[in-house]
Amino acid sequence: MRKIRSGDTVLVTSGRNKGQQGTVRINQIDRDRVVIEGVNIVKKHIKQGRARQAGIVEVEAPLHVSNVMLICPSCNQPTRVGVRENAEGKNVRYCKKCEADIPRPDAG
């Protein structure tokens, strides 16, 4: 089970963007990286194509998943995430600080 999922609100804990918060847009599981809205903006040189113009574009670059920390929806603090079974026998994520279950981001 992945501890960081698309739609989660996270805090960047290290690097050039330390202290910034954002929502995970893309979770690259095979590369252990996440793309966060408005964080780690880099300039990319784009070659001209049929439908687009050439130039320098600002895009969000991926960060390693070890450099981000989930912000608990219950206590609104950055926390480590644990996994445990619920009453139905399914694995759920929970906050290590307040022991509250973390709902799926798409479930609201």
C-alpha positions in Angstrom: 0.0 0.0 0.0 1.3 3.4 -1.0 1.5 6.0 1.9 1.4 9.0 -0.5 -1.4 9.0 -3.1 -2.6 11.4 -5.8 -4.9 14.1 -4.2 -3.1 14.1 -0.8 -1.9 17.4 0.6 1.9 17.2 1.4 4.7 19.3 2.8 8.2 19.3 1.2 10.7 18.5 4.0 14.0 19.0 2.2 15.7 20.6 -0.8 15.2 23.9 -2.6 11.4 23.8 -2.0 11.5 23.0 1.7 8.5 24.2 3.6 6.1 24.5 0.6 2.8 22.7 0.6 0.7 21.4 -2.3 -1.5 18.7 -3.6 -0.1 15.6 -5.3 -1.0 15.6 -9.0 0.9 12.6 -10.3 2.3 9.7 -8.4 5.1 7.9 -10.3 5.1 4.6 -8.3 7.8 2.9 -10.5 10.2 5.8 -10.0 9.2 6.7 -6.3 8.5 10.3 -7.3 5.5 12.6 -7.0 4.5 15.8 -8.9 3.1 18.5 -6.6 1.0 21.4 -7.8 2.9 24.7 -7.7 6.1 23.1 -6.2 9.5 22.5 -7.8 8.9 24.7 -10.9 11.6 24.4 -13.5 12.1 26.0 -16.9 12.0 23.6 -19.8 13.0 24.4 -23.4 10.3 23.1 -25.7 11.0 22.3 -29.4 8.4 23.5 -31.9 5.8 21.0 -32.9 2.7 21.0 -35.2 0.3 22.5 -32.6 2.7 24.3 -30.2 5.2 27.1 -30.4 8.8 26.8 -29.4 10.1 28.5 -26.3 10.8 28.3 -22.6 8.0 26.9 -20.5 7.7 26.6 -16.7 6.6 23.1 -15.6 6.4 21.2 -12.3 9.2 18.6 -11.9 8.9 15.5 -9.8 10.3 15.2 -6.3 11.4 12.0 -4.6 8.7 10.6 -2.3 11.1 10.6 0.7 11.3 14.4 0.5 7.6 14.9 1.2 5.4 14.3 4.3 1.7 13.8 4.3 -0.4 16.5 6.1 -3.1 14.8 8.2 -6.6 16.0 7.4 -7.6 15.6 11.1 -4.8 17.4 13.0 -3.5 19.5 10.0 0.1 18.6 10.9 2.8 16.9 8.8 2.9 13.3 10.0 4.3 9.8 9.3 1.8 7.4 7.9 1.1 3.9 9.2 -1.0 1.1 7.7 -3.4 -1.1 9.7 -6.5 -3.2 9.1 -10.0 -1.8 9.7 -13.1 -3.6 10.9 -13.8 -5.0 7.4 -10.3 -6.4 7.1 -9.1 -3.9 4.6 -5.8 -2.0 4.9 -6.2 1.7 5.8 -3.7 4.5 6.3 -3.6 6.3 9.6 -1.8 9.3 11.2 1.0 8.4 13.6 0.4 11.6 15.6 -3.4 11.5 16.2 -4.1 7.9 15.4 -7.0 8.9 13.0 -7.7 7.1 9.8 -6.7 9.0 6.7 -9.5 8.7 4.1 -8.8 8.1 0.4 -8.3 11.4 -1.4 -10.9 10.6 -4.1 -13.5 9.6 -1.4 -13.4 13.1 0.1 
